[in-house]
Amino acid sequence: MPSLNPSISVLGIRKAKHLLRRACFHYSKSTLNYFATLTPAQAISELSLDTSMPWIDPYDTTTNSQNGSVDGFWIHSGNPPSSYPYGQNKKRGIVSGWWWYNMMQQNKLKHKLVFFLHTCFTVSKDNGAGKSSFFYDYLRLLDFYAYSSIKELAKKITFDNAMLYYLDNTTNNKNNPNENYAREFLELFTIQKGPQIAEGNYTNYTEQDVQQAAKIFSGIKVRTLRDTIDPDTGIPCGYVNVSQHDINSKTFSSAFNNTTISGGTSQSAVVDELGEFVDMVFGIPETAKAYCRKLYRFFVRREWDSDVENHIIYPLSLHLINSNFNLLSTVQTLLQSQHFFDEDNTDASNEIVGGIIKPPLQFISELISLIDMPLPNPEASSSNPPTNWSTDQLDFYHFYWQFCHKTFFPGSGMNIFSPETVAGYPADYQGPDYDRSWFSSNTIVARYKTIESLIVGKNKILGIQTNSNGVNYYQNIKVQFNSIDFISNPNNITNPYDSTVLVSELVELLFCESITQSRLDYFIQSLNDLDPGYWSGAWAEYVQNGNTVQVKSRLDALFTKLINAPEFQLM
């Protein structure tokens, strides 16, 4: 029977890999070895620590071709967003790079929860969510509530400037209602649709409820100057134009027990009115179940049966309710459970370990950490700005913006923080494929060309480019993986002379599960060809004489096979 009872034994390598993949976006071998010595409770406690971001403020070091300016710390400049009319698409990409770099420097559950909340309260940064500074505020808001109440976030997100732009609620007025945000709030963000049992009746809510919710949200507007600050979060937010708010009472359907909420006639009264509405929606048990189903699909498996619904999702929803909708506590309960580690049954048809296809964000983040490839350091703070921008800071911009943001992510089917619809990424909602949707004939090439790009330091996904002089070239991605250095490090490989040891240790690091001997032999052949002793001699030649010719090409081929193997695509 599926069980939320905690798993208590020391993790070991296999379960530590499983936990780190699901709770974080990446890990290194040293991190894996450390977490393998911990119990699930100890590991999750450590992953849940809240630490400061090493890169404090996003900045733009590039020159705007329209006016020749360098905007630097544009978000923290003290100037309104309208002062920076140029390069907003690039700046939104820089903000996502700021988030990604900070995530890459830490093994924290918080980053996974921020992205989970993005899939719950979706904003598409490049498709109508306003200026880059609004996207920055949106990410900060998700970060603020990642370890606390998702119910409180449901209130605050309603005032988020990016959300107000994205779902048009800034145009929602008492005499000209716009129901976009109200509809998505019920259908996607909170309680979700149940079976349609009558015209306009979706079991959990009705069209009447959408109309009344739109009246609740009327008059909440974007504050373009970013000078209205939320008193609880310290983050810029929208405001209430009371003259455009419907001050009449709102009566909801039997789905919400025919609740009536009085209309507010002041800024504070409208905020209280919104709070009553959110309390009403979250007071229906189905809302907690909807979030727990999302959590299960995000952290555990794409599909489940009635046993999981009754013994995992239902009790987890009670925990969510009883903890005042505390997201961290609920996720910790799930990630420590026997069910999460697949210890509660012997059914081989519903394997949890290795049961999810890696999203592109997981794939590239995990790959970079596992091969221990250093990133250029872009860290900077607007309170202590650098006199001159370093090469590292410019190189990170080129690596993340040109390679990751503009090439890898769209090529692999994930425009990061910019899904095509408000429903989010197909892997999160579109059955029956769900995470299988990450693989298609259109997206597989970007994955398979990624390790090649990192090995040669060139953008092989984008392919050959031609400059203004007619010269062909590959775009320099400003980072490069050195396979010899990786293998030479005793913290990575204990005996690089032995091809069997070398490949076995890489397989243990990179794959979720062990592989068959014939599969292991396939990878070993990348080093030995048909001569079992070839590799040891080639490595000895490298160590003694520094001759890299024989070893580098074979190691690069081995890493390419391992990273492009079906086993590496799973988590």
C-alpha positions in Angstrom: 0.0 0.0 0.0 1.4 3.5 -0.9 2.6 5.1 2.3 3.6 8.6 3.5 5.4 7.0 6.4 8.9 8.3 6.5 11.8 6.4 5.1 14.4 6.2 7.8 17.5 4.3 6.6 20.6 6.1 5.4 20.2 7.1 1.7 23.1 5.5 0.0 24.1 6.4 -3.5 21.0 5.3 -5.4 18.4 7.0 -3.2 20.6 10.1 -2.7 20.7 10.5 -6.5 16.9 10.1 -6.7 16.4 12.7 -4.0 18.9 15.2 -5.4 17.4 15.0 -8.9 13.9 15.5 -7.7 14.5 18.1 -5.0 17.2 20.1 -6.9 18.1 20.8 -10.5 21.6 19.5 -10.2 24.3 17.9 -8.1 28.0 17.1 -8.2 29.8 13.9 -7.3 31.0 15.4 -4.0 27.5 16.5 -3.2 26.2 13.1 -4.0 28.8 11.3 -1.8 27.9 13.6 1.1 24.2 13.2 0.9 24.6 9.4 0.5 25.7 9.4 4.2 22.5 11.1 5.4 19.0 9.9 6.3 16.1 11.3 4.3 15.2 13.6 7.2 18.7 14.9 7.5 19.1 15.4 3.8 15.8 17.2 3.3 16.5 19.4 6.3 19.8 20.5 4.7 18.3 21.0 1.3 15.6 23.2 2.9 18.1 25.7 4.4 17.4 29.2 3.1 20.6 30.9 2.1 21.3 34.2 0.4 21.9 34.5 -3.3 25.5 34.9 -4.4 24.6 37.0 -7.4 22.6 39.8 -5.8 21.3 42.0 -8.6 20.8 41.5 -12.3 22.7 43.9 -14.6 23.0 44.6 -18.3 26.6 45.2 -19.5 25.8 45.3 -23.2 25.4 48.4 -25.3 21.9 49.3 -26.6 22.3 49.8 -30.3 19.3 52.3 -30.3 20.9 54.9 -28.0 24.4 53.6 -27.2 23.8 53.4 -23.5 24.9 50.7 -21.0 22.0 50.2 -18.6 23.9 48.3 -15.9 21.8 47.7 -12.8 18.7 49.0 -14.5 16.2 47.4 -12.0 17.9 49.0 -9.0 18.8 52.3 -10.6 16.0 54.3 -9.0 14.6 55.0 -12.4 11.1 53.8 -13.5 10.9 50.9 -16.0 9.9 53.3 -18.7 13.4 54.8 -18.6 14.7 51.7 -20.3 12.6 51.3 -23.5 15.3 49.3 -25.4 16.4 45.7 -25.1 13.6 44.5 -22.8 13.5 41.0 -24.3 17.2 40.7 -23.6 16.8 42.1 -20.1 14.1 39.5 -19.3 16.6 36.9 -20.4 19.3 38.4 -18.2 16.9 38.2 -15.2 16.3 34.5 -15.9 20.0 34.1 -16.1 20.4 35.7 -12.7 17.9 33.2 -11.3 19.6 30.3 -13.1 23.1 31.2 -12.0 22.0 31.5 -8.3 20.3 28.1 -8.6 23.5 26.6 -10.1 25.5 27.7 -7.1 23.3 26.0 -4.5 21.7 22.6 -3.9 18.4 23.9 -2.5 14.9 22.7 -2.6 13.8 26.3 -2.8 14.8 26.6 -6.4 12.6 23.6 -7.4 9.7 25.0 -5.5 10.1 28.4 -7.2 9.8 26.7 -10.5 6.9 24.6 -9.3 5.1 27.8 -8.3 5.8 29.2 -11.7 3.9 26.2 -13.1 1.1 26.9 -10.7 0.8 30.7 -11.2 2.1 30.9 -14.7 3.4 34.1 -16.3 5.1 34.0 -19.7 7.8 36.5 -19.4 8.2 37.2 -23.2 4.5 37.1 -24.0 2.7 40.1 -22.5 4.0 40.2 -18.9 5.4 43.7 -19.2 8.9 45.1 -18.5 11.8 43.0 -17.3 11.7 44.6 -13.9 8.1 43.2 -13.4 9.4 39.7 -14.3 12.2 40.2 -11.7 9.5 41.1 -9.1 7.5 38.0 -10.1 10.5 35.7 -9.4 11.1 37.4 -6.1 7.5 36.9 -5.1 7.7 33.2 -5.9 10.9 33.0 -3.9 9.4 34.8 -1.0 6.5 32.3 -0.7 8.3 29.1 -1.8 8.8 28.0 1.9 5.6 29.4 3.2 1.9 29.6 2.4 0.6 29.0 -1.1 -2.7 30.5 0.0 -1.0 33.8 0.9 0.8 33.7 -2.5 -2.6 33.3 -4.2 -3.5 36.7 -2.7 -0.2 38.4 -3.5 0.1 37.1 -7.1 -3.2 38.9 -7.8 -1.4 42.2 -7.3 1.8 41.2 -9.1 2.4 43.6 -12.0 3.6 40.9 -14.4 0.5 38.9 -13.7 -1.8 41.9 -14.0 -0.3 42.6 -17.5 -0.2 38.9 -18.6 -3.8 38.0 -17.9 -5.2 41.5 -18.5 -6.6 42.1 -15.1 -5.3 45.7 -15.2 -8.1 46.3 -17.8 -10.8 44.7 -15.5 -13.2 47.5 -14.5 -16.5 47.5 -12.8 -18.4 48.6 -15.9 -16.3 46.7 -18.4 -15.3 43.4 -16.7 -12.4 41.3 -18.0 -12.8 37.7 -16.8 -9.4 36.3 -18.0 -7.7 36.3 -14.7 -10.7 35.2 -12.7 -11.2 32.2 -15.1 -7.5 31.1 -14.9 -7.5 31.7 -11.1 -10.2 29.1 -10.7 -9.5 26.8 -13.6 -5.7 26.6 -13.5 -4.2 28.4 -10.4 -6.3 27.0 -7.6 -9.3 24.6 -7.4 -9.3 23.5 -11.0 -12.1 22.1 -13.1 -13.9 19.0 -12.1 -16.3 17.0 -14.4 -18.8 19.3 -16.3 -22.2 18.3 -14.8 -24.3 21.0 -16.5 -24.0 24.0 -18.7 -21.4 26.3 -17.2 -21.0 24.0 -14.1 -17.6 22.3 -13.7 -18.4 20.7 -10.3 -15.8 22.7 -8.4 -17.0 26.1 -9.7 -19.4 27.6 -12.2 -19.5 30.4 -14.7 -21.4 32.4 -12.1 -18.3 32.0 -9.9 -16.0 33.3 -12.7 -18.2 36.3 -13.1 -18.3 37.1 -9.4 -14.5 36.5 -9.1 -13.9 39.0 -11.9 -15.9 41.6 -9.8 -13.7 40.8 -6.8 -10.6 41.5 -8.9 -12.0 44.6 -10.6 -10.0 47.8 -10.2 -6.7 46.1 -9.4 -4.2 47.8 -11.6 -0.5 47.7 -12.8 1.7 50.3 -11.0 4.1 51.1 -13.8 6.4 53.2 -11.6 7.1 50.2 -9.2 6.7 52.6 -6.3 3.8 50.8 -4.6 5.5 48.3 -2.2 3.7 45.4 -0.6 4.1 45.7 3.2 4.6 42.0 3.8 7.1 41.2 1.1 8.8 44.5 0.4 8.3 43.8 -3.4 6.7 46.3 -5.8 3.1 45.5 -6.7 0.0 46.8 -8.3 -2.6 49.0 -6.6 -6.4 49.4 -6.3 -8.2 52.0 -8.3 -11.3 52.1 -6.1 -13.3 54.1 -8.6 -13.0 51.1 -11.0 -13.8 48.4 -8.4 -17.3 46.8 -8.2 -18.3 47.7 -4.6 -21.5 45.6 -4.7 -21.8 42.3 -2.8 -20.7 39.2 -4.7 -22.7 35.9 -4.3 -21.1 32.6 -5.3 -22.7 29.3 -6.4 -23.5 26.2 -4.3 -20.0 25.0 -5.2 -18.9 27.6 -2.6 -21.9 27.2 -0.3 -23.6 30.3 -1.8 -21.2 32.5 0.0 -21.7 36.2 -0.2 -18.7 38.6 0.1 -19.3 42.3 0.7 -17.7 44.8 -1.7 -14.8 47.0 -0.5 -14.9 50.8 -0.8 -11.3 51.5 0.0 -7.8 50.1 -0.9 -7.6 48.2 2.4 -11.2 47.0 2.1 -10.6 45.7 -1.4 -7.6 43.8 -0.1 -9.7 42.3 2.7 -12.4 41.4 0.1 -9.8 39.6 -1.9 -8.6 37.8 1.2 -12.2 36.6 2.0 -12.4 35.3 -1.6 -9.1 33.4 -1.4 -10.1 32.0 2.0 -13.4 30.8 0.5 -11.6 29.0 -2.4 -9.0 27.5 -0.2 -11.7 26.4 2.3 -12.9 23.9 -0.3 -10.9 20.6 0.2 -10.6 20.1 -3.5 -8.2 23.1 -3.8 -5.7 21.4 -1.5 -6.1 18.1 -3.5 -5.5 20.0 -6.8 -2.2 21.3 -5.4 -1.1 17.9 -4.1 -1.9 16.3 -7.5 0.4 18.9 -9.1 3.1 18.3 -6.5 2.8 14.5 -7.1 3.2 14.9 -10.9 6.1 17.4 -10.5 8.1 15.4 -7.9 7.0 11.8 -8.2 5.2 10.4 -11.3 3.1 11.5 -14.2 0.3 9.1 -13.5 -1.2 7.3 -10.4 -3.9 5.0 -9.4 -6.7 5.1 -6.9 -4.4 3.7 -4.2 -2.1 6.7 -4.6 -5.0 9.1 -4.7 -6.4 7.7 -1.5 -3.2 7.0 0.5 -0.8 9.7 -0.7 -2.6 12.6 -2.3 -5.6 12.7 0.1 -3.6 12.6 3.3 -1.1 15.0 1.8 -3.9 17.4 1.1 -5.0 17.2 4.8 -1.4 18.0 5.8 -1.4 21.0 3.4 -4.7 22.3 5.0 -3.6 21.7 8.6 -0.3 23.5 8.0 -2.1 26.6 6.7 -1.1 25.6 3.2 2.6 25.6 4.0 4.3 24.4 0.9 7.6 23.5 2.4 6.2 21.3 5.1 4.0 19.5 2.7 6.8 18.8 0.2 9.1 17.6 2.9 6.5 15.1 4.0 6.3 13.8 0.4 10.0 13.7 -0.2 10.7 11.8 3.0 8.1 9.2 2.4 8.5 5.5 1.7 6.4 6.0 -1.4 8.8 8.6 -2.8 11.7 6.2 -2.5 9.5 3.3 -4.0 9.9 1.3 -0.8 6.2 0.6 -0.2 5.4 -1.9 -3.0 6.9 -4.5 -5.3 5.0 -3.4 -8.5 7.6 -3.2 -11.2 5.2 -1.4 -13.5 5.1 1.8 -11.6 8.8 2.5 -10.9 9.4 5.9 -9.4 13.2 6.0 -9.5 14.0 7.0 -13.0 10.3 7.4 -13.9 10.4 11.0 -15.2 12.0 12.3 -18.4 14.2 15.3 -17.5 12.9 18.7 -18.5 15.4 20.7 -20.4 16.1 22.9 -17.4 17.0 19.8 -15.4 19.0 18.3 -18.2 21.4 21.2 -18.8 21.8 22.2 -15.2 22.5 18.6 -14.1 24.9 18.0 -16.9 27.0 21.1 -16.1 27.2 20.1 -12.4 27.9 16.5 -13.0 30.8 17.1 -15.4 32.1 19.8 -12.9 32.3 22.4 -15.6 33.0 25.9 -14.1 30.7 28.8 -15.2 31.9 32.3 -15.7 31.3 34.3 -12.5 28.8 37.2 -13.0 28.3 38.0 -9.4 27.7 41.7 -8.6 25.6 44.0 -6.4 24.1 47.4 -7.2 25.1 48.5 -3.7 28.8 48.0 -4.6 29.0 48.1 -8.3 32.2 47.1 -10.1 34.3 49.9 -11.6 34.8 47.8 -14.7 32.8 44.8 -15.9 35.0 41.7 -15.9 35.6 39.3 -18.7 33.8 36.6 -16.6 30.7 38.8 -16.3 30.6 39.3 -20.1 31.3 35.7 -20.8 28.5 34.6 -18.6 26.1 36.8 -20.5 27.3 35.3 -23.8 27.0 31.7 -22.4 23.6 32.1 -20.9 21.9 34.5 -23.2 23.3 33.2 -26.5 23.7 29.5 -25.8 21.2 28.6 -23.1 18.4 31.1 -23.5 18.4 31.7 -27.2 19.5 28.3 -28.4 19.3 25.3 -26.0 16.0 26.1 -24.2 13.9 26.9 -27.3 15.5 24.1 -29.3 14.7 21.6 -26.6 11.1 22.7 -26.3 11.3 24.9 -23.2 11.3 28.6 -23.5 12.4 29.2 -19.9 9.8 31.1 -17.9 7.9 31.7 -21.1 5.5 28.9 -21.8 3.3 29.2 -24.8 0.1 29.2 -22.8 -1.1 30.1 -19.3 -1.6 26.4 -18.7 2.2 26.2 -18.6 4.5 23.6 -20.1 2.7 20.6 -21.7 4.7 18.2 -19.5 2.8 19.7 -16.5 -0.7 19.4 -17.7 -1.1 17.7 -21.1 -2.0 14.0 -20.7 -1.4 11.3 -21.5 2.2 12.1 -22.5 3.1 14.7 -19.8 6.9 14.6 -19.4 7.2 12.4 -22.5 6.4 15.5 -24.4 9.9 16.8 -23.9 11.0 14.3 -26.5 10.0 14.8 -30.1 11.7 14.9 -33.5 11.8 18.7 -33.1 13.5 18.8 -29.7 15.9 15.8 -29.6 18.6 17.4 -31.6 19.2 20.2 -29.1 19.7 17.7 -26.3 22.1 15.5 -28.4 24.1 18.5 -29.5 24.6 20.0 -26.0 27.4 17.8 -24.8 29.2 18.2 -28.2 28.8 22.0 -27.8 30.3 21.9 -24.3 33.2 19.7 -25.4 34.3 21.9 -28.3 33.2 25.2 -26.7 31.1 26.1 -29.8 27.4 26.3 -30.4 26.7 23.1 -32.4 23.0 23.4 -31.8 22.8 26.7 -33.7 25.2 25.3 -36.3 27.4 27.1 -38.8 26.9 30.9 -39.1 28.2 33.2 -41.7 29.6 36.7 -40.9 29.4 39.8 -43.0 32.6 38.9 -44.8 31.1 35.6 -45.9 33.3 33.6 -43.4 31.7 30.6 -41.8 32.1 30.0 -38.1 30.6 28.4 -35.0 29.4 30.8 -32.2 31.8 30.7 -29.2 29.9 29.8 -26.1 32.6 31.0 -23.7 32.8 27.7 -21.7 34.5 24.3 -22.5 34.5 20.9 -20.9 37.9 19.3 -20.4 37.3 15.5 -20.2 40.9 14.8 -19.3 40.9 17.2 -16.4 37.7 15.6 -15.1 39.0 12.0 -15.3 42.3 13.1 -13.8 40.6 14.4 -10.6 40.8 11.6 -8.0 37.6 12.9 -6.5 35.8 12.0 -9.7 37.5 8.7 -10.8 39.5 6.5 -8.4 41.5 4.7 -11.0 41.6 6.3 -14.5 44.0 3.6 -15.8 41.2 0.9 -15.5 38.6 1.4 -18.2 36.1 -0.8 -16.3 36.4 1.2 -13.1 36.3 4.5 -15.0 33.2 3.7 -17.0 31.5 2.0 -14.0 32.0 5.1 -11.8 30.7 7.4 -14.5 27.6 5.2 -15.0 27.0 5.3 -11.2 27.3 9.1 -11.2 25.2 9.8 -14.3 22.5 7.2 -14.4 19.5 6.6 -12.1 19.9 2.8 -12.0 22.7 0.2 -12.7 22.9 -1.2 -16.2 23.5 -4.6 -17.6 27.0 -5.9 -18.3 26.4 -5.8 -22.1 25.4 -2.2 -21.8 28.5 -1.5 -19.7 30.7 -3.2 -22.3 29.2 -1.0 -25.0 30.5 2.1 -23.2 33.9 0.6 -22.3 34.5 -0.1 -26.0 34.7 3.7 -26.5 38.0 3.5 -24.6 39.4 0.1 -25.7 38.0 -0.7 -29.1 38.5 -4.5 -29.1 41.7 -4.5 -27.1 41.0 -4.7 -23.3 44.5 -3.3 -22.5 44.5 -0.4 -24.9 43.1 2.2 -22.6 45.5 1.6 -19.7 48.5 2.1 -22.1 47.0 5.2 -23.6 46.4 6.8 -20.2 49.9 5.9 -19.0 51.3 7.6 -22.2 49.3 10.7 -21.3 50.5 10.7 -17.6 54.1 10.2 -18.5 54.5 12.3 -21.6 51.5 14.6 -21.7 50.3 13.1 -25.0 46.5 13.9 -25.1 45.9 12.7 -28.7 44.8 9.2 -27.9 42.9 9.8 -24.6 41.0 13.0 -25.4 39.2 11.8 -28.4 38.2 8.6 -26.7 37.0 10.3 -23.5 35.0 12.9 -25.5 33.4 10.0 -27.4 32.6 8.2 -24.1 31.0 11.3 -22.5 29.0 11.9 -25.7 27.6 8.4 -25.6 26.9 8.6 -21.9 25.1 11.9 -21.9 23.1 11.1 -25.1 22.2 7.6 -23.7 18.5 7.0 -22.9 19.5 6.3 -19.3 20.7 9.9 -18.9 17.4 11.4 -20.0 15.7 9.9 -17.0 15.4 11.2 -13.4 
